[in-house]
Amino acid sequence: MTGEGKIRIGAVVGCTASGKTALAIELAKRLDGEIICCDSMQIYKGMDIGTAKPTAEERKAVAHHLTDFLSPDVPYSCADYVKDAEKAVEDITSRGKFPLFCGGTGLYLDRFLKGGTEDGAVSLPEYREELYKYAQTHGAGALYAILEQKDKECAASVHPNNIKRVARALEIIEATGEKKSDIDKRNSRMTDKYESVVIFPYFNDRSLLYSRIDRRVDKMMADGLADETERLYRDGVFVKSSTASQAIGYKELLPYVLGEDTLENCIEKLKTATRRYAKRQLTWFSSKEYAQKVEMDDANGEKMFEDIVNISEKLFYC
């Protein structure tokens, strides 16, 4: 615990291939910490290479939590993550260790830091448009009836003809796995439970990040990503889990496994998809005031790893 009874935690978050894992492991060693996975794909068993999961050696060097523990076909919401992460923090701190989150799923960390409360950034625009179209076709009453079934308490506070608010409540349920009414109750009694230091490895020269992404993909291929994709396909994982089938790293390689595209084309599509994902992550974390940028590059290129670790470590003592 720290000042005012708050629990002190840390996090290393940001874009894919930005060096989060190596930085978090070294910081955990220096801070006597244990790592909590903050990646929505690394939680799944069997999806190792495509998710850039920490290696067995890395997990042996520093204890990891919420990594490689769930079957891909098991539904898992952001609300589930918050509950599991809270248990992990309690376990780690009970043994006098420092909890250090690591990953690139911004919504997971954001919801955790806010006590599980719904963030205005939660958004499923395609699903929302489906709801609007449903209301246009079947009427506002029909859409309202769905909300009554899924969250009766919330429905009681919304006018049946207010399609926008009804759709928003359903969108929150779809995105978080929680009722809006439950989230609102928790908002009313929420306290600031954690004192956090959130480190955001950042490249001023985006071409350096893209080069790292390309190298990451090449290494994944050398490590057997195509074979892993084929194994998951043969095991029926992509049929059982839409989450797995849409995960970057697998959906781009699947056409090759099915004989529908060349390996070269699939690799290039994977690199492009990963760069686009990194841009979205960059936008997300750059918008968060709690994320402290640690520059990974300078005028001469990438900084020395030791310098980056030292700069990051100092932030925990400010």
Backbone bond lengths (Angstrom), bond angles and torsions (degrees), N, CA, C in turn:
res aa  C-N    CA-C-N  psi(-1)  N-CA   C-N-CA  omega(-1)  CA-C   N-CA-C  phi
1 M - - - 1.460 - - 1.529 109.56 -
2 T 1.338 116.63 162.55 1.456 120.02 178.63 1.511 108.82 -137.67
3 G 1.329 117.90 -161.10 1.451 121.76 -176.49 1.509 113.20 -48.72
4 E 1.364 115.77 141.38 1.453 123.47 177.73 1.523 112.01 60.77
5 G 1.319 117.30 22.89 1.454 120.21 175.19 1.504 115.30 75.38
6 K 1.332 117.63 11.56 1.463 120.25 -179.51 1.526 110.93 -80.66
7 I 1.306 115.50 152.07 1.459 121.79 175.89 1.525 108.00 -89.16
8 R 1.326 116.68 129.68 1.465 120.84 -178.06 1.521 109.98 -91.24
9 I 1.315 116.01 128.03 1.460 121.91 179.13 1.519 109.29 -134.49
10 G 1.331 116.21 164.73 1.458 121.44 175.71 1.515 110.17 -131.78
11 A 1.307 115.47 168.07 1.466 120.18 178.00 1.525 109.65 -155.03
12 V 1.325 114.76 143.78 1.461 121.88 170.56 1.522 105.68 -121.16
13 V 1.310 116.46 111.17 1.462 121.32 -172.79 1.526 110.23 -131.52
14 G 1.324 116.58 167.40 1.456 118.73 176.77 1.510 113.12 144.91
15 C 1.330 114.52 -158.07 1.462 121.53 -173.41 1.523 112.14 -73.48
16 T 1.308 114.94 152.50 1.448 120.86 173.89 1.527 109.82 -60.40
17 A 1.323 116.08 142.28 1.475 123.83 178.09 1.524 113.63 68.60
18 S 1.329 117.00 17.05 1.468 119.26 -179.37 1.523 112.82 -89.61
19 G 1.328 116.99 -2.52 1.464 120.16 178.12 1.511 114.32 96.83
20 K 1.332 117.22 19.73 1.468 122.01 -177.07 1.526 112.35 -60.26
21 T 1.336 116.47 -47.78 1.466 120.30 -173.47 1.516 112.08 -61.67
22 A 1.328 116.39 -49.80 1.472 120.09 -179.36 1.522 111.09 -61.53
23 L 1.331 116.62 -41.30 1.459 121.04 -179.90 1.524 110.63 -65.82
24 A 1.341 117.22 -44.38 1.464 121.00 -178.85 1.524 111.55 -64.08
25 I 1.320 116.66 -40.77 1.469 119.97 -179.51 1.529 110.86 -64.25
26 E 1.326 116.78 -43.96 1.460 119.34 179.79 1.533 110.97 -66.34
27 L 1.333 116.92 -40.77 1.458 119.92 178.08 1.527 111.20 -64.91
28 A 1.336 116.68 -39.79 1.465 120.50 179.17 1.522 110.73 -60.75
29 K 1.328 116.32 -39.09 1.472 120.48 177.66 1.520 110.68 -63.20
30 R 1.322 116.78 -43.34 1.459 120.85 -176.84 1.526 112.29 -73.56
31 L 1.336 116.47 -31.38 1.462 121.20 -175.03 1.527 112.63 -98.29
32 D 1.345 116.80 6.73 1.464 121.93 -176.43 1.531 109.70 55.30
33 G 1.331 114.52 51.63 1.458 119.64 -174.71 1.511 114.50 -115.06
34 E 1.315 114.14 173.02 1.456 123.05 173.17 1.527 107.80 -129.43
35 I 1.327 116.26 148.48 1.461 121.28 -171.38 1.526 111.58 -98.53
36 I 1.325 114.78 136.58 1.464 122.48 174.51 1.520 107.74 -110.05
37 C 1.322 116.94 120.67 1.461 121.33 -179.73 1.523 110.39 -61.67
38 C 1.324 115.73 134.31 1.462 121.60 176.82 1.531 108.10 -127.95
39 D 1.343 114.13 50.78 1.463 121.54 -177.83 1.522 108.44 -134.60
40 S 1.326 116.53 123.87 1.461 120.99 -173.08 1.519 114.03 -71.46
41 M 1.341 118.13 -9.27 1.461 121.12 178.34 1.525 112.51 -107.65
42 Q 1.311 117.38 -30.46 1.464 120.41 -178.36 1.526 112.52 -71.33
43 I 1.302 117.42 -9.87 1.464 120.75 176.76 1.526 111.49 -71.19
44 Y 1.358 118.09 -18.86 1.457 121.61 -171.80 1.528 113.45 -90.46
45 K 1.318 114.60 138.82 1.463 121.11 176.92 1.528 110.22 -70.15
46 G 1.330 115.33 145.05 1.463 120.81 173.11 1.507 115.19 81.42
47 M 1.330 117.62 -13.76 1.463 121.63 178.63 1.526 107.34 -101.54
48 D 1.318 115.92 80.24 1.457 121.18 -168.18 1.530 113.40 -100.98
49 I 1.328 115.53 -59.87 1.473 119.97 -175.52 1.521 110.62 -68.98
50 G 1.312 117.10 -45.67 1.463 121.28 -176.06 1.515 114.18 -65.81
51 T 1.324 117.47 -22.83 1.464 120.69 179.37 1.528 111.95 -100.27
52 A 1.334 116.90 1.86 1.476 122.11 -177.54 1.523 110.52 54.62
53 K 1.329 115.64 43.36 1.457 121.88 -179.16 1.531 110.21 -63.71
54 P 1.332 118.23 143.70 1.471 119.39 175.83 1.523 110.58 -54.03
55 T 1.315 115.87 141.24 1.463 120.29 -177.84 1.526 110.47 -72.05
56 A 1.330 115.14 168.01 1.462 120.15 177.87 1.523 110.32 -60.24
57 E 1.316 116.93 -37.25 1.464 121.10 179.20 1.523 110.91 -65.69
58 E 1.331 116.42 -41.71 1.471 120.01 179.34 1.518 111.13 -66.30
59 R 1.326 116.81 -38.90 1.468 119.90 179.03 1.521 111.98 -72.27
60 K 1.329 115.86 -23.80 1.455 119.93 176.07 1.528 110.33 -76.65
61 A 1.323 116.24 -34.42 1.468 120.96 -178.71 1.523 111.36 -68.51
62 V 1.336 116.59 -37.06 1.463 122.34 179.68 1.526 107.82 -139.57
63 A 1.316 116.93 133.40 1.471 120.70 179.65 1.527 110.87 -61.85
64 H 1.345 115.79 133.93 1.462 122.18 178.38 1.538 110.18 -116.73
65 H 1.324 115.71 144.51 1.455 122.28 178.51 1.528 109.55 -122.67
66 L 1.324 116.78 148.99 1.472 123.91 177.89 1.525 112.61 61.32
67 T 1.309 116.17 30.58 1.460 121.94 174.65 1.522 108.90 -115.34
68 D 1.346 116.44 131.39 1.464 119.70 170.60 1.534 112.16 59.50
69 F 1.340 116.92 45.98 1.460 118.42 -175.37 1.526 114.37 -124.29
70 L 1.331 117.31 -2.74 1.456 119.41 -172.13 1.528 111.14 -130.65
71 S 1.329 116.50 140.31 1.456 120.48 175.31 1.534 109.59 -69.96
72 P 1.339 118.55 140.02 1.468 120.92 -176.37 1.523 114.58 -59.97
73 D 1.335 117.45 -21.89 1.461 119.36 -177.41 1.532 112.58 -89.92
74 V 1.328 117.67 3.64 1.467 121.35 179.13 1.526 109.13 -91.69
75 P 1.340 118.10 122.08 1.471 119.82 178.30 1.524 110.89 -61.11
76 Y 1.318 116.33 138.56 1.460 120.82 -177.44 1.519 108.26 -146.31
77 S 1.315 115.78 115.62 1.461 120.75 -175.59 1.522 111.76 -98.19
78 C 1.309 115.06 171.78 1.458 121.04 175.55 1.526 109.87 -62.53
79 A 1.323 116.52 -36.34 1.461 120.80 177.69 1.519 111.15 -63.61
80 D 1.333 116.35 -38.81 1.469 120.46 176.43 1.519 110.23 -61.21
81 Y 1.335 115.05 -41.94 1.460 119.31 -178.66 1.527 111.05 -62.62
82 V 1.325 116.71 -45.23 1.458 120.32 -178.62 1.528 110.72 -57.96
83 K 1.325 116.12 -44.45 1.469 120.21 179.84 1.525 111.09 -63.45
84 D 1.333 117.04 -44.28 1.461 120.70 -179.06 1.532 111.17 -68.30
85 A 1.344 116.37 -37.55 1.462 119.90 179.37 1.526 111.01 -67.21
86 E 1.321 116.89 -37.36 1.468 120.28 177.80 1.530 110.25 -62.93
87 K 1.335 116.55 -40.40 1.470 120.56 177.74 1.534 110.31 -64.76
88 A 1.331 116.13 -40.15 1.465 120.28 179.98 1.524 110.62 -64.46
89 V 1.327 117.27 -43.26 1.461 121.10 178.73 1.521 110.08 -61.90
90 E 1.322 116.25 -43.23 1.470 120.45 179.31 1.531 110.84 -61.53
91 D 1.327 116.35 -42.12 1.464 121.21 179.43 1.527 111.04 -64.23
92 I 1.317 115.93 -46.77 1.467 121.04 -176.94 1.521 111.02 -64.48
93 T 1.328 117.18 -48.23 1.464 120.70 -177.83 1.523 111.75 -68.44
94 S 1.331 117.48 -28.40 1.472 120.03 179.71 1.518 111.66 -65.60
95 R 1.342 115.96 -21.08 1.467 121.18 178.72 1.526 112.12 -102.56
96 G 1.338 115.22 12.84 1.454 119.75 176.70 1.513 114.82 76.20
97 K 1.322 117.11 15.57 1.464 121.72 -179.86 1.536 110.35 -97.69
98 F 1.330 115.16 166.28 1.457 121.35 -177.65 1.535 110.47 -102.31
99 P 1.333 119.31 123.00 1.475 121.92 179.64 1.524 110.79 -77.15
100 L 1.329 116.19 125.89 1.460 121.09 -179.36 1.526 109.45 -129.84
101 F 1.323 116.81 110.02 1.455 121.99 178.14 1.525 109.69 -75.96
102 C 1.328 115.94 148.75 1.462 120.19 176.74 1.517 109.39 -148.58
103 G 1.332 116.13 126.85 1.461 119.07 177.56 1.515 112.51 160.46
104 G 1.324 115.09 179.51 1.455 119.77 -176.45 1.512 115.16 -117.38
105 T 1.350 117.65 8.80 1.461 120.30 178.73 1.521 108.48 -89.77
106 G 1.320 115.11 92.00 1.456 120.93 -173.67 1.511 114.43 -58.87
107 L 1.330 117.20 -37.26 1.464 120.23 -177.27 1.521 111.02 -64.22
108 Y 1.325 117.15 -36.01 1.467 120.74 178.47 1.524 110.54 -58.90
109 L 1.321 116.69 -52.17 1.458 120.28 -177.84 1.522 110.96 -66.89
110 D 1.313 116.67 -41.77 1.457 120.87 -178.18 1.524 110.96 -59.85
111 R 1.311 116.10 -46.20 1.464 120.41 179.90 1.523 110.46 -66.72
112 F 1.323 117.46 -36.83 1.457 120.22 179.26 1.529 110.34 -64.25
113 L 1.328 116.95 -47.76 1.453 121.24 -178.36 1.522 112.14 -63.13
114 K 1.325 116.42 -26.56 1.458 121.13 -179.41 1.524 112.09 -97.14
115 G 1.330 115.69 17.54 1.451 119.53 176.09 1.512 114.30 70.41
116 G 1.332 115.99 23.91 1.454 119.92 179.04 1.512 113.94 87.66
117 T 1.330 117.20 3.49 1.451 119.80 -177.35 1.517 111.88 -73.72
118 E 1.303 114.95 150.07 1.466 121.14 -178.82 1.514 110.35 -70.25
119 D 1.307 116.83 134.64 1.454 123.48 -179.58 1.522 108.74 -101.59
120 G 1.317 115.85 144.76 1.457 119.28 179.08 1.508 112.98 -61.69
121 A 1.351 116.03 -17.44 1.461 120.25 -179.29 1.518 112.31 -77.29
122 V 1.360 117.39 -13.10 1.462 119.61 177.55 1.510 108.46 -61.32
123 S 1.308 116.10 120.19 1.456 118.21 -173.00 1.523 111.47 -152.18
124 L 1.335 114.84 130.35 1.459 122.01 173.12 1.532 107.22 -128.95
125 P 1.331 116.84 76.82 1.471 120.35 -172.69 1.518 114.74 -57.32
126 E 1.340 117.28 -38.14 1.464 119.09 -179.67 1.525 111.04 -66.78
127 Y 1.338 116.19 -41.43 1.466 120.45 177.89 1.530 110.20 -64.59
128 R 1.339 116.05 -40.32 1.459 120.28 179.17 1.527 111.07 -61.16
129 E 1.339 116.09 -42.66 1.459 119.47 178.33 1.519 111.68 -63.18
130 E 1.335 117.01 -35.88 1.464 120.75 176.10 1.522 110.72 -61.45
131 L 1.333 115.93 -40.70 1.462 120.68 179.64 1.524 110.82 -66.04
132 Y 1.333 116.77 -41.46 1.460 120.33 177.92 1.537 110.78 -62.00
133 K 1.320 115.83 -43.16 1.468 120.16 179.50 1.524 110.72 -65.03
134 Y 1.330 115.37 -38.33 1.475 119.56 178.09 1.533 110.06 -61.52
135 A 1.340 116.21 -42.32 1.461 120.30 179.60 1.525 111.35 -65.77
136 Q 1.330 116.33 -37.82 1.459 119.81 178.56 1.524 111.54 -65.70
137 T 1.319 116.07 -37.86 1.464 121.38 -177.23 1.525 112.34 -79.41
138 H 1.338 116.42 -43.91 1.474 120.58 -172.08 1.520 113.71 -107.13
139 G 1.341 117.08 -9.60 1.457 120.26 179.71 1.513 112.40 100.53
140 A 1.340 115.02 153.35 1.462 120.64 -179.05 1.519 111.81 -61.62
141 G 1.323 116.90 -33.52 1.467 121.25 -179.30 1.519 112.32 -62.64
142 A 1.330 115.52 -37.41 1.469 119.45 -179.09 1.529 110.43 -67.41
143 L 1.337 116.50 -40.27 1.462 119.96 177.77 1.528 110.24 -66.27
144 Y 1.329 115.44 -40.59 1.468 120.54 179.29 1.530 110.71 -62.67
145 A 1.319 117.08 -35.50 1.466 121.05 179.41 1.526 111.62 -63.13
146 I 1.334 116.36 -33.84 1.470 120.36 176.99 1.522 110.19 -65.28
147 L 1.341 116.13 -42.83 1.461 119.82 178.63 1.521 110.52 -64.74
148 E 1.331 117.65 -38.63 1.464 120.33 177.85 1.525 111.30 -59.25
149 Q 1.325 116.36 -37.43 1.462 120.79 178.96 1.516 111.83 -70.40
150 K 1.343 117.30 -38.47 1.458 121.04 -173.47 1.527 113.54 -90.24
151 D 1.332 117.16 -30.50 1.471 120.52 -178.53 1.530 108.10 -153.20
152 K 1.322 115.23 81.10 1.468 121.06 -174.61 1.521 111.75 -61.25
153 E 1.331 116.62 -38.53 1.462 120.77 -177.90 1.525 111.33 -65.43
154 C 1.329 116.55 -41.56 1.460 120.24 177.55 1.528 110.48 -66.64
155 A 1.326 116.09 -41.80 1.464 120.76 -179.58 1.525 111.34 -57.99
156 A 1.336 116.12 -35.10 1.464 120.32 -178.19 1.518 112.20 -66.19
157 S 1.335 117.11 -19.96 1.469 121.09 -177.86 1.526 112.55 -100.26
158 V 1.328 116.95 2.48 1.466 121.54 -176.99 1.526 109.62 -121.36
159 H 1.323 116.32 137.91 1.467 119.26 176.58 1.532 109.02 -72.31
160 P 1.332 117.73 136.33 1.478 120.60 -177.72 1.525 114.78 -56.45
161 N 1.331 116.49 -25.99 1.468 119.05 -178.32 1.536 113.11 -89.27
162 N 1.323 116.30 -3.59 1.464 119.36 179.52 1.530 108.16 -84.85
163 I 1.322 115.33 79.49 1.461 121.64 -174.47 1.533 111.77 -59.12
164 K 1.321 116.61 -38.12 1.466 119.97 -177.26 1.523 111.60 -62.78
165 R 1.336 116.83 -46.17 1.466 120.22 -178.93 1.527 111.76 -71.18
166 V 1.319 116.21 -36.19 1.473 120.08 177.96 1.525 109.46 -64.07
167 A 1.342 115.57 -46.90 1.466 120.18 179.79 1.514 110.93 -63.12
168 R 1.333 117.23 -38.58 1.466 120.32 179.96 1.530 111.04 -63.15
169 A 1.314 117.06 -41.54 1.460 121.05 178.86 1.526 110.79 -63.08
170 L 1.325 116.94 -40.85 1.468 121.04 178.31 1.528 110.72 -69.50
171 E 1.321 116.19 -35.17 1.463 120.95 178.24 1.535 110.41 -63.63
172 I 1.326 116.66 -40.90 1.467 121.44 178.78 1.526 110.67 -63.72
173 I 1.317 116.33 -42.16 1.468 120.33 177.94 1.519 110.57 -61.16
174 E 1.327 116.31 -44.40 1.464 121.30 -178.66 1.530 111.22 -65.71
175 A 1.330 116.78 -39.30 1.462 120.81 -175.00 1.522 113.15 -79.47
176 T 1.336 117.06 -33.91 1.463 120.27 -171.85 1.521 114.70 -110.68
177 G 1.347 116.54 -19.36 1.464 119.00 -175.45 1.518 112.68 78.58
178 E 1.332 117.15 9.16 1.464 121.60 -179.90 1.521 110.93 -122.21
179 K 1.330 115.44 152.84 1.456 120.68 173.84 1.524 109.08 -73.98
180 K 1.324 115.30 143.59 1.464 119.23 177.88 1.520 110.57 -63.39
181 S 1.316 117.42 -35.27 1.462 120.86 -179.92 1.524 111.10 -62.86
182 D 1.336 117.16 -38.27 1.464 120.60 178.12 1.522 110.88 -67.75
183 I 1.339 115.34 -40.01 1.468 119.68 178.58 1.522 110.48 -63.99
184 D 1.330 117.02 -41.96 1.461 121.12 -179.79 1.526 111.32 -63.01
185 K 1.333 116.80 -38.41 1.470 120.27 178.05 1.521 110.71 -63.55
186 R 1.332 115.54 -43.67 1.446 119.51 -179.25 1.537 110.82 -66.74
187 N 1.327 116.47 -34.49 1.465 120.38 177.35 1.527 111.06 -59.23
188 S 1.328 116.32 -39.47 1.453 121.16 -173.94 1.524 112.22 -69.56
189 R 1.339 117.84 -22.15 1.460 120.07 -177.45 1.540 112.33 -118.63
190 M 1.337 115.56 9.63 1.462 119.22 -176.17 1.525 111.97 -70.01
191 T 1.332 116.51 138.90 1.453 122.28 172.86 1.522 108.37 -120.51
192 D 1.322 115.33 157.78 1.458 121.12 179.24 1.528 107.67 -76.50
193 K 1.315 116.87 98.17 1.466 122.58 -170.22 1.525 113.35 -86.78
194 Y 1.329 117.05 -28.92 1.468 120.24 -171.37 1.520 112.23 -118.71
195 E 1.323 114.20 146.37 1.459 121.35 167.67 1.520 105.77 -107.97
196 S 1.322 116.79 118.74 1.461 119.64 -169.91 1.516 112.93 -122.40
197 V 1.322 114.48 148.49 1.463 123.19 168.99 1.526 106.05 -120.22
198 V 1.322 116.28 112.63 1.460 121.79 -175.89 1.520 109.48 -111.87
199 I 1.315 116.09 116.79 1.466 122.30 -177.50 1.527 109.61 -101.71
200 F 1.321 115.20 133.48 1.466 122.46 -175.30 1.533 108.84 -122.75
201 P 1.357 118.50 93.09 1.471 120.92 176.08 1.526 110.37 -57.12
202 Y 1.321 116.46 125.12 1.467 121.03 -169.05 1.525 111.20 -133.70
203 F 1.332 116.07 135.11 1.467 121.90 176.67 1.524 109.37 -107.09
204 N 1.339 116.23 117.67 1.461 119.71 174.40 1.525 110.37 -66.71
205 D 1.322 115.99 -38.72 1.457 122.00 177.50 1.528 107.73 -92.92
206 R 1.320 115.80 100.73 1.461 119.39 -174.02 1.530 112.27 -64.76
207 S 1.327 116.80 -24.38 1.467 118.88 179.32 1.527 111.05 -63.40
208 L 1.340 117.16 -29.25 1.464 120.35 176.07 1.524 110.87 -65.96
209 L 1.330 115.72 -41.86 1.465 119.87 177.31 1.515 110.41 -63.40
210 Y 1.332 117.05 -43.26 1.468 120.31 -179.52 1.527 111.50 -64.56
211 S 1.322 116.49 -35.47 1.469 119.51 176.73 1.525 110.30 -65.40
212 R 1.320 116.31 -39.25 1.466 120.48 177.37 1.527 110.50 -64.37
213 I 1.332 116.13 -38.64 1.463 120.28 178.26 1.532 110.42 -62.87
214 D 1.327 116.10 -45.44 1.469 119.76 179.14 1.525 110.97 -60.12
215 R 1.328 115.87 -42.59 1.472 119.49 178.93 1.525 110.82 -66.56
216 R 1.333 116.02 -37.22 1.463 119.95 178.16 1.527 110.42 -61.38
217 V 1.331 116.86 -45.76 1.465 120.60 179.97 1.530 110.59 -63.62
218 D 1.326 116.68 -43.10 1.475 119.92 178.86 1.522 110.87 -60.12
219 K 1.330 116.43 -39.38 1.466 119.75 178.99 1.523 110.90 -68.26
220 M 1.325 116.49 -39.01 1.467 120.50 177.40 1.525 110.84 -59.49
221 M 1.320 115.31 -42.20 1.459 119.11 179.56 1.524 110.26 -65.49
222 A 1.336 116.42 -41.87 1.464 120.31 178.94 1.523 111.34 -65.52
223 D 1.349 116.27 -30.19 1.465 120.64 -179.57 1.524 113.19 -80.95
224 G 1.363 116.62 -9.18 1.453 119.44 175.81 1.510 116.21 108.29
225 L 1.342 117.63 32.39 1.464 120.29 -179.40 1.523 112.23 -61.50
226 A 1.329 117.25 -39.18 1.468 119.90 179.80 1.532 110.62 -62.24
227 D 1.321 116.34 -41.93 1.466 120.43 178.75 1.525 110.96 -66.61
228 E 1.332 116.60 -39.20 1.464 119.70 178.41 1.522 110.33 -64.16
229 T 1.320 116.74 -41.74 1.466 121.14 178.64 1.529 110.38 -61.74
230 E 1.330 116.35 -43.45 1.459 120.43 179.20 1.532 110.89 -63.75
231 R 1.327 117.03 -40.80 1.469 120.36 179.13 1.523 111.06 -62.71
232 L 1.335 116.72 -45.11 1.461 120.48 178.97 1.522 110.97 -62.42
233 Y 1.350 115.72 -38.13 1.471 120.00 178.35 1.521 111.02 -65.11
234 R 1.320 116.66 -45.92 1.474 120.67 -178.46 1.530 111.61 -67.54
235 D 1.336 116.26 -28.44 1.463 119.87 178.25 1.526 112.43 -81.59
236 G 1.329 116.14 -1.56 1.460 120.59 177.35 1.513 114.85 78.23
237 V 1.340 116.25 14.11 1.457 120.06 -176.65 1.527 111.68 -63.51
238 F 1.323 116.96 -40.31 1.458 119.86 -176.96 1.528 112.41 -71.14
239 V 1.300 116.70 -24.60 1.468 120.80 175.77 1.523 110.05 -77.41
240 K 1.335 116.05 -41.26 1.460 121.31 -177.87 1.525 112.34 -72.88
241 S 1.331 116.76 -29.96 1.464 120.08 -172.36 1.525 111.62 -130.97
242 S 1.326 116.14 113.45 1.460 120.30 175.55 1.526 110.19 -68.76
243 T 1.327 116.76 -27.76 1.461 120.76 177.19 1.514 110.58 -61.72
244 A 1.335 116.10 -47.75 1.463 120.60 -179.77 1.522 111.35 -65.77
245 S 1.323 116.57 -40.75 1.465 119.98 -176.01 1.524 112.37 -68.33
246 Q 1.340 117.04 -23.06 1.458 120.55 -179.59 1.523 113.17 -100.12
247 A 1.335 116.82 1.74 1.460 120.54 -178.36 1.525 110.51 -69.68
248 I 1.347 115.70 132.63 1.456 120.09 176.60 1.521 108.99 -60.61
249 G 1.322 115.01 132.03 1.457 120.60 -177.17 1.511 111.26 112.20
250 Y 1.329 115.96 -28.35 1.460 120.41 179.70 1.535 111.58 -109.90
251 K 1.328 116.23 -44.80 1.467 117.56 -177.85 1.532 111.53 -64.46
252 E 1.349 116.91 -28.13 1.462 120.05 178.96 1.527 111.86 -77.78
253 L 1.341 117.52 -28.76 1.467 121.56 -178.73 1.529 112.35 -89.10
254 L 1.318 117.17 -19.20 1.466 120.45 -176.69 1.525 113.43 -58.96
255 P 1.348 119.67 -41.09 1.472 119.00 177.15 1.526 112.60 -57.77
256 Y 1.317 117.40 -34.65 1.466 120.39 176.89 1.530 110.06 -67.57
257 V 1.321 116.78 -44.25 1.468 121.51 179.27 1.533 110.62 -60.37
258 L 1.327 116.00 -35.68 1.468 121.09 -178.75 1.529 112.54 -86.04
259 G 1.328 116.81 -0.88 1.454 120.48 179.19 1.510 113.80 75.84
260 E 1.352 116.64 22.20 1.459 120.64 -175.92 1.544 112.71 -99.82
261 D 1.339 116.96 -8.80 1.461 120.10 -179.20 1.526 108.53 -155.93
262 T 1.320 114.77 163.27 1.466 119.07 -179.92 1.522 109.84 -79.72
263 L 1.307 115.96 157.68 1.457 120.77 178.87 1.529 110.44 -64.17
264 E 1.329 116.61 -39.38 1.457 120.87 -178.63 1.532 111.25 -61.11
265 N 1.345 116.27 -45.37 1.466 120.19 178.87 1.523 111.18 -63.28
266 C 1.315 116.59 -41.58 1.464 120.91 -178.31 1.524 111.29 -65.59
267 I 1.326 116.84 -38.25 1.457 120.74 178.40 1.524 110.51 -64.68
268 E 1.335 117.13 -43.31 1.455 120.25 179.02 1.522 111.34 -64.65
269 K 1.347 116.83 -38.41 1.471 120.40 177.50 1.520 110.39 -65.09
270 L 1.323 116.85 -36.20 1.461 120.87 178.36 1.525 110.91 -66.09
271 K 1.313 116.71 -42.99 1.464 119.81 178.78 1.532 110.62 -63.54
272 T 1.323 116.59 -41.60 1.466 120.52 179.13 1.522 111.07 -64.44
273 A 1.335 116.76 -45.47 1.465 121.32 -179.74 1.520 110.85 -62.65
274 T 1.316 116.91 -38.59 1.463 120.74 -179.18 1.526 110.78 -68.91
275 R 1.320 116.74 -39.13 1.468 119.52 177.22 1.530 110.67 -63.85
276 R 1.318 116.74 -40.40 1.469 120.36 178.96 1.524 110.72 -64.98
277 Y 1.335 115.73 -40.10 1.458 119.83 178.11 1.524 110.44 -64.10
278 A 1.321 116.93 -40.81 1.463 121.29 178.76 1.532 110.85 -61.59
279 K 1.321 117.31 -37.67 1.460 121.07 177.89 1.520 110.96 -63.79
280 R 1.333 116.89 -39.84 1.464 120.61 177.76 1.523 110.49 -65.73
281 Q 1.324 116.28 -41.63 1.466 119.96 177.31 1.525 110.80 -62.55
282 L 1.321 115.98 -42.02 1.461 121.40 179.45 1.527 110.26 -59.51
283 T 1.315 116.90 -44.51 1.460 121.30 179.02 1.521 110.97 -62.74
284 W 1.331 116.11 -43.82 1.470 120.95 -178.20 1.525 110.87 -61.06
285 F 1.331 116.70 -57.60 1.456 120.17 -173.25 1.526 112.21 -69.78
286 S 1.327 117.28 -28.89 1.465 119.98 177.46 1.523 111.48 -66.55
287 S 1.330 116.62 -23.77 1.465 120.83 -178.61 1.525 112.91 -85.67
288 K 1.333 117.66 -7.17 1.462 121.51 -176.21 1.522 110.62 -95.61
289 E 1.309 116.39 119.61 1.456 120.70 -177.94 1.520 112.10 -64.02
290 Y 1.330 116.84 -28.07 1.467 119.31 -176.76 1.529 112.67 -77.87
291 A 1.333 118.64 -12.23 1.463 121.47 -178.23 1.529 110.02 -86.62
292 Q 1.333 116.82 114.14 1.459 122.28 -179.05 1.534 109.85 -92.36
293 K 1.315 116.16 118.05 1.463 120.68 -178.10 1.526 111.25 -70.13
294 V 1.321 114.46 132.76 1.459 121.55 170.78 1.521 106.39 -117.43
295 E 1.317 116.11 110.88 1.461 120.20 -174.98 1.520 110.63 -68.37
296 M 1.318 114.77 128.46 1.461 121.20 -178.24 1.521 112.07 -94.81
297 D 1.340 117.00 -5.82 1.463 120.53 -176.43 1.523 110.33 -136.02
298 D 1.313 114.41 161.65 1.452 121.56 173.92 1.525 108.19 -139.25
299 A 1.306 117.02 -167.78 1.474 120.62 -176.33 1.523 112.42 -62.14
300 N 1.326 116.37 -23.56 1.466 120.24 -177.86 1.526 113.76 -97.61
301 G 1.322 116.55 6.72 1.464 119.93 -178.84 1.515 110.93 115.53
302 E 1.329 117.89 -147.61 1.456 121.57 -178.36 1.522 110.70 -75.73
303 K 1.329 115.63 141.58 1.459 121.02 178.92 1.527 110.63 -73.57
304 M 1.313 116.06 162.05 1.454 120.93 175.17 1.525 109.04 -67.40
305 F 1.327 116.51 139.28 1.464 121.68 -177.05 1.527 111.25 -57.07
306 E 1.316 117.72 -41.25 1.461 121.55 -178.70 1.521 111.21 -61.13
307 D 1.327 117.12 -38.61 1.461 121.07 178.21 1.522 110.96 -64.53
308 I 1.322 115.92 -41.64 1.467 120.82 -179.83 1.525 110.48 -64.51
309 V 1.327 116.84 -42.85 1.468 120.80 179.01 1.521 110.22 -62.73
310 N 1.321 117.12 -44.59 1.465 121.00 -179.35 1.524 111.54 -62.02
311 I 1.329 116.73 -43.35 1.468 121.25 178.48 1.522 109.85 -62.58
312 S 1.317 116.95 -44.10 1.455 121.95 -178.91 1.512 111.31 -65.79
313 E 1.328 116.55 -42.87 1.471 120.50 -178.16 1.526 110.98 -61.10
314 K 1.312 117.23 -38.39 1.459 120.83 -178.18 1.530 111.66 -62.01
315 L 1.332 116.92 -31.11 1.467 120.54 -178.98 1.530 111.33 -62.89
316 F 1.321 116.75 -27.55 1.457 120.17 -179.28 1.532 112.60 -76.44
317 Y 1.327 116.52 -10.32 1.464 120.43 -178.67 1.521 112.43 -112.63
318 C 1.330 115.38 5.07 1.474 119.05 179.18 1.526 111.07 -74.43
